[in-house]
Amino acid sequence: MENILITGGAGYIGSHTAVALLEAGYQPIIIDDFSNSEKSALEGLKKITGQDIACYEGDCNDAALMERIFTENKLSGVIHFAAFKAVGESSMLPLKYYHNNISSLVVLLETMNKHNVENLVFSSSCTVYGQPDKLPVKESTPRKKAESPYGNTKKICEDILVDQVNSKVALSAIALRYFNPIGAHTSSEIGELPLGVPSNLVPFVTQTGVGIREELTVFGDDYDTPDGTCVRDYIHVMDLAEAHVKAISHLKEKKAPFYDIFNVGTGNGNTVMDVIKAFEKVSGKPLNYKIGPRRPGDVVKVWADTAKINDELNWKARFNLEEALRDSWNWQLALSKKQ
């Protein structure tokens, strides 16, 4: 089995990708500093896969630790998730985000180059598009000025990858621009586990549904959308995980240096009210919510054109909104039973 290093592999998307890699015949190896994840994810992974997945505890900015990981393991590729991702916090603590998100990529690329590991899948984001002029968003859509330091780190990291590939070093990289990951593994053993107050919509919905939060605030209902609430492209996390497996396999067929970008979404836009109604349907519970003022910096509507990833990686989202919310709700219920 080929070893794939997953940075941030105990996190939400990383843990689901570990499952998808194993199912595809790869052996994941995790590094995580657990600053935004829980060690219980490793227990969940063992229950799903029946094996202990090797995990190094530490920071990807730690060059000595990265050197040790690459020395102790013969790696055929890396999937780089490890990054801070709270948009609001990034505006208050920009240097924290620039140091962690950018420096960790530089250390990783230096270590990969030293150990002749060529294949890298980078966790990027649709935030690089800002509020696009045309929808749906294509990979060729111009990137706009970032709305937050977090979004800017993703743009800068993409630029670093382009520059490194253009320098003719042996690097084959794919940047996956995620839209809005939701859902959980169908076993309910792993899922999204936000520390503190959730910054994403669906965990806030499920926590309100189960009674952890008193009510959900919908930020604005007067936008130019079908029902006045913001539109996003919500993708099931297992669909997203499988896109990483397709990307790793695609890189193995390419000769370095190589770089490409793919949107990862469903190709459909859903409003916040669509999410609330779908949640009420799958949970059988009315959701306590109120309409609040618009939130500064919110993109009004964005969803993906997925033709490129459909065609070139032979990948297509399998789960719809209701199925993703069903899995999110079952995960929330499973968490509540454990607490």
Phi, psi and omega in degrees: 000135178282136180274129176241121177280130176247108176280136187070030188286351176265358180281185186301299183285322181301317182293321178291326178292326176301318178297313182297322178296314179300317180297334181267002176094012175262162175247108179283146171232131189253140161236133181204138177265359177059029176282337179221033179207170182239147179292344177298337177298325179293324177293319178298319178298321180294321179294323181286315190262343182077013179216155172279124177267127181304133182222125173262128178267119180165184189256136178293346174282350181277096185299324181294320178293317179298320177300318180295318180299315181290332178284321185279345184228135173276107185258141175255352179184169180225139168246118189256100176262327194307113179190152169282145190223006181277112186302312182297315180297324182298329178288332179272331184230062186300320184295326176302318182286318179296318181295309186290308189288324183271314182298323182295324177293319179298313178300317180298313181296321177298317182290318177301315182297318180298324185259011176058038173262117191264331194264125182223129170252123184254135179278099177254198190205150175290353176299339181293342180276341186061215173269101186291153179283331180231145177235149357287167183278129174257163178298335179276353178301131181300140173285143181250171176305132184294144179278348184206159173303323176303309180299324179294324178297325179292320177297314182296318180296320174300318180295322177299317179298316179300314181296320180294317178296318180293340179282000175073019172286166182280083179223128171243117187229145172234130172260122177261118179268102182285149168265241188245098182289134175218180178090186182201167175298142186297341177287344187062023177271335174224155180183191180284128185230074182293136177273124183081208182286128181297143175259353178256154186297307191295317175300326178292321177298310184291324178292326175290319180299326183267354175099004178288321177253144183289317180202160177260136174259125173268118187275088176093134175227026182236025177279165178278072180220169184306324179236012176090353180256159186297149182249133177223165177256103185267121184242137179295136185298331178286328172297316179298318179301317181292334175295326178292322177296316178299321181293316178299315180296321179297319181297326181296338180271353185258148177263127179291149000278144184209142176213140174207165183231140175223135167286141174235102179206187179268340186089004180237144175256137175233141178279167175301320180292327173302317181296315181298314181295319179294321177297314180300324180292312185283332182269338185072016183239137172288142183259132179278108180221160175224157176269125178246182178290162175303151178257127182304138175088353181290129171289137185290309182206139177202134171209165193266146159270118186255013184302321185294311181289327176300314186281310190276329179254359182053045181238140176211140178298137182256332187262144176264180185299314181297320179295320179294318180291326174302314182290324175297317181292317178297323176296317179298318179295320178295321177297318182297326178292329182282337187271000000 
